[in-house]
Structures are given as C-alpha cells and as structure tokens.
C-alpha cells in the first residue's frame, strides 16, 4: 500500500472498537425486536417501555465504545496481527486476461462441441489480497461519511424548525384554546402548551422539545367540528405529556449513527407505533371510541400524500411517517379492544424495561473488542543467544549441528553474528496465515546489533540463519534482507513459545526433556547415522568414494506466491524419497544389480538413507545426490530416482491435468446443450405470449382484473333490477291483479343479460388464471436460464485455466547428471 493510502487507515484499536459497537447494536436491536414480537398482544405501555430501554442502550453504545478505546479495556481481545491479516491466505485471481470460450462452428452436425481458444499466457494473474484493516478502514470511512451527511440533515431540519417557530401565529379560535386546555388537564399536564396555526404544516404537530407548542394547519381550528378537534388536541397533548419529542430526537440520533443497521430502523418503527397507540388510547378513553380521530386521520393522510411533505426533525404529528395508518385506524374503530393509556409507566412495565435495559447493557459491555498489544519482553539476564550463518557443507572453523525442523545436519559458521548483548527485546506474534498452529519470533536489536547484522547480510556470507538459545539450535530461518533493526523467525507455535520463554524468563530451566522430544543432539544423530549406515554430510565430505548428483529445475508458476512456492518445493523434496517412487526406480532400471545395492536386504531402505534430496537455497534447483559410492553407480542411482520421480509424480500430475481438462470440456458441452434447450423453450414461451416482459404481463393481468371487477359490478346491478321486477310481479300476484306484460319481458331480458355477462366473466377469470400461470412460468424460465448461463460461464473460466495448465510445460525438468570428485 502506498504511503498516501496507508495514512488513510484507521488505528487498529478504533477498528476493533467500531466492530464491537456494530455487533452490540445489531445484537441489542435484534433482541428488542424478538422480545417485542413475543409481547405483541400485551398492552402498549409494556412494549413501549422495553423498546425505549433498548433505544437508550443503543444511544449508550458509542459512549461505551469510546470508553473502551480510551481506557484500553475490552471483553474480547484481538491481536494486532489478526487485524493486519489478509482476507485470504491465497492471492485473488483475476481471469480478465483470458479470452472467454467462444462457440466454434463444426462441419459435422453431430458434433456441436464448444472448445475454448488456446492461449499461451496464464489464465489468471494474482492480485494483492487486502487485509482486514484495509477493508475495515474503507467501511469505517463510508460509515463516517454517511453519518456526517445524516447529522448535517438533522442540523438543517433543526434550523428550519427554528425559522418555522418564529413564523407561527396564535390560534384565532378561543374555543380551540379552551379545548386544548381541557385536553392537557385530562392527560395530566399542569401547564397546557400554547396553540398556534401555520400554513407551513400539513397536519397537527407538536414543535420543540424544550418549550413544546401545538400547531394546527391554517383554518383547521375553525373548520373542524368540535368532536374531531377535541380528538386531535387530546392526541397532541398526550405527546407533550410523555416527552415524546425527546424520544424522537434520540431515535433520529441513533438512526444517524447506525444508518446501516436494518434492525435499528425496524426498532424505531416499532417504537413509533407503540407511542402512537398509547396516545390514541387517551382519545378512546376520553371519547368512548376512536371513530372521530380515525376519520380525521384518513382525511389528513390523503392531504399529506398529495402535498408530499415530510415532517422535520423535532416535530411529532398526528400522522407519523413510520407507523402504518391502516393498523391505527383498525385499532381506533375496534370497540372490543381495551384502551391502555400511560400517564405514567406502571410498575410491571418499569421493572420489565429496567431488566431488559440491564441485559442489553450487559450485551454491549460483553461485545466490546480491544486490540491487544503484541507480547514483547526484554531479554532475560540469564539467557544466552547467538546468531550464526548456516551452510550445508563443512567449512573451516564451522560447528556441526542439526536442523530442529527437518533433522538434517547443518554447520554453523564462526564467529557468530550476534550475541545476547546485541538484543534489546523479544516479541511473540501470531502467524498471519495460520495463527493457530504457527507463530513468529521477533528479535529486536540494539543499534550495534542492527549494524552488525546489516553488515553481515550485505556481505552475503550465507543463505540461512540459525538462532542458538542457551546452547541449543532453536530456530533456522532464511535470510531476509534488509533487516531494519530486527529479524523474524517463523516456526510452530509450540516451538516459538518455548524459545520465547527461554529468552525472557529469569531462571534458565533444564532443557534436556524438550531437546529429546523435538531436536536430538548432534552426537546422537552421528551415532544413529553410524549404526544405520547413513552417509551424513560430515562423513560424506571425508569418504574415499566419489558420488553423483542429478539436477532438476523446479519452475515457479506465475500465480504462485513465495510462500506457496516454498511449500510446493518442500513437498516435492519429500515426494522424491517416497517409497513408491523408490520402488519404481528399482523396478524400471537395473540399479538393484549394482554393487552398492546387490548385497542389501532392504534396497529401498538403503535408497532412503543414502539418497540426499534438497532445494538449493536461493535458486530453483532441486538436487538428488548420492555420495560415498562409485561415480558410475551413483550416476545410475540418481538417474533412476530422478526418472522415477518424474514418471510417478510430475507426469502423473500432468495426466491428471488432462483428465480435469477433458471432464471440464464434457461438462461445458453438456451445459451449453442445456442452455440451448432452455433458450428454445423460453423463446417458444415468449412467442406464444407475444412478449418477454413480465411487467407487460402484469399490466395485461391488471386490465383483465379491472374488467372482471366491472363485470361483477354489472351483474350485481342486474341482479338488483331483477329482484325489483320479481318483487313487483309478486305483489301483483298477491293482489290477484293481472301482471304487466312488460315486466315479464323485462325479467326475461335481465335473465339473458345476467347469463351472458356471467359467461363473459368466467372467460375473463380463466384468462386471468392462465396469464398468471404464464407469468410465473416466464419468470421461472428466465431465472433458470440465467442461473444455467452463469454456471456455464464459470465452467468456461475453469476450462480456460485447465487448457493453460495442459499447454504449460512441466513444472519440473531434468537438467542433467554430473559426477562428484572424491
């Protein structure tokens, strides 16, 4: 990342704190919604108290998060290495460089194969994987940007509210003022709010949380009848009595902070619905029913939709934007429902709200996340430390040792590069790729130590470093240049923790047990080698025989990272000495008849012990060597092992690549056939319907439904006329009068018209049903075709990659075999 972009990254502690706040907000809001849904049939004050407690806790979340960050505490601790870890252990692959598979016409009608174009370049190119910190910083910038925008809107609305309040005019109706005074007294207000009117408000509203006033639209106080006006003023006075304007401001603030969280917005809607239900219950309790308020709500809702005006922040109207009007009207006209006003919250509601608030606050505290500092300690006074270059061949004044990871013999160059006096502190850090199994040991140097290691690495005295702790070789690592004031050793977590304790603990413990478990002493290795007939590096250097080495080049693929290449090369080093490879080398060649193998009871064991396979440090060369035997015999052995390795491992991988390519090619052809079949079916359906647009079918269906409703209304009118005619005929029969012939004729005409329209109505109903089924089939067919085409595209990309793998040369090639001098 460039320095400019790196400066835009947030501090790791703030990232962890923000993540904890986000988890707390989602958890509290979701819990409140679940509890509110469970109490849906309970009185509104109980639900309102629980939801209000959740809202208050959500308002406290940023405060708790800031206190956690500034105080350096948190229930969950995450290391800085975890924050800096990449999103994926493997690089992202960009397939844009590979051409898409294109259908190739074939002269044969039976073969409709679709083959991809062959390309010489890699099918995919690696792209840098972003870290969690980088992605989290981007999300935090978006969070803050929208938050600033939302706060700006709140400030703008408050300024507009201030201007609106200055333009209000007192209500010209003394009767309305008296009604407001009575309403305030009935809801428990000792000081009634003032009554104003303004043409700028579309509905009755309460303005200002500090000194609230009731504002009516211009002319409403004189045009609305007394009962309806009383209902409206009771509702607004209830808002003032409860301090709902303060709750509304808190709702807007919480929604601005957690604008990205759907549960928070849903919580605000549920809280607004409960608040409106409580205020409506005051009207029902005072007037006996809610029919008057319901009529006013319906009338005002129509006018509000026509004007398309939005209530500003800091106001509460008789019609809120959030709650559904239909549900409010149903509750108001429901005579069986018992009203539950809340002049003050009852004890049960207060206890439930307090308990829920405490639980929600506990959730907030439990989800605080703190970025823990890396464990760094000074070097113990009793610990000894040396840093040496490592070679695989014996040099003058070198010291023999054993690699603690592989058990291979190594040699420490003398003198040492660093000692304990050159080390300032030691740190234990999580591994970025596998923090559970692996770790890193950071050794921080003094100024003199940094100069020593910089000078040593610049001279190129070796390719690997060995860390000797308390006399034992603990870690071996590749030289990383430049080393700015420290060097890093990566190994298993258990080993790194043991070395860390050995370097930082004041008392040096006995290390015989750990050494016997993980790393046998050099003397034991030599003794075991002598007993089993292994030609170690030291004995091979002084052997009287010659030897031979086969050199193979292990190519690095463009899409491989350095870590992937190292893992792959080490895997192939182990595969060379696999029992199946060595068995194949004995079967496919005549090396079993050689003098060095003829008398062996276990030739595979001999090859396992004496064939030396290693990657040459800092290169792509893989060597297979045998020392201490005749040069010609050694050449035959290493040649047989190399050819068996190529045949059983490398060529097998190539054959598997061909199999994968062929399988993908068959699957791609099958998928293309399915695409063509589905496309033909879809085209036939659209041709029969005359359109491929589902919205057009919706329009046709809506027109048919309108036609069906019109026919139904016509039948109802004809049935009413028929009933009237039949009534007249029945009266005439009771009076024993001769019925009018025109009535008989009119009745026959009505029956014919009803039958005709009923037949037409049945026909239209069948068309609506068929059109609905056709629309469903069209949508389902289109979705299935899109899914199949997407799947085919994915198979095509995989097929392109497989084609590139097929035409790519083998990753391993044999360069040659050379004999070694005695």
Secondary structure, DSSP 8 states (H G I E B T S, - for coil): --HHHHTTS--HHHHHHHHHHHHHHHHHHHHHHHHHHHTTTS-HHHHHHHHHHHHHHHHHHHHHHHHHHHHT--SEEEEHHHHTSBS-SS-EEEGGGS--------S-SS---------SS-S-EEE---BHHHHHHHHHHHHHHHHHHHHHHHHHHHHHHHHHHHT-EE-S-HHHHHHHHHHHHHTT-SS---EEEETT-SS-EEE-SSS-EEEEETTHHHHS-HHHHHHHHHHHHHHHHHTHHHHHHHHHHHHHHTTT-HHHHHHHHHHHHHHHHHHHHHHHHHHSSSHHHHHHHHHHHHHHHHHT----TTEEESS-SSS-HHHHHHHHH-TTS-----SS--HHHHHHHHHHHHHHHHHHHHT-EEEE--EEEE--TT--EEEEEEESS--TT-EEEE-TTT--EEEE-SS-SEEGGGEEEEEEEE-SS-TTTEEEEEEEE-HHHHHHHHHHHHHT--SEEEEEETTEEEEEEE--SS-SSEEEEEEEHHHHHHHHHHHH-SS----HHHHHHH---HHHHHHHHHHHT---HHHHHH-SSEEEEEEEEE---TT--HHHHHHHHHHHHHHHT-HHHHHHHHHHSSGGGSHHHHT-S-HHHHHHHH-EEEE-TTSSEEEEEEEEE-HHHHHHHHHHHHHHHIIIIIHHHHHHHHHHHHHHHHHHHHHHHHHHHHHHHHHHHHHHHT-S-HHHHHHHHHHHHHHHHHHHHHHHHHHHHHHHHHHHHHHHHHTT----HHHHHHHHHHHHHHHHHHHHHHHHHHHHHHHHHHHHHHHHHHHHHHHHHHHHHHHHHHHHHHHHHHHS--SEEEEEEEEE--
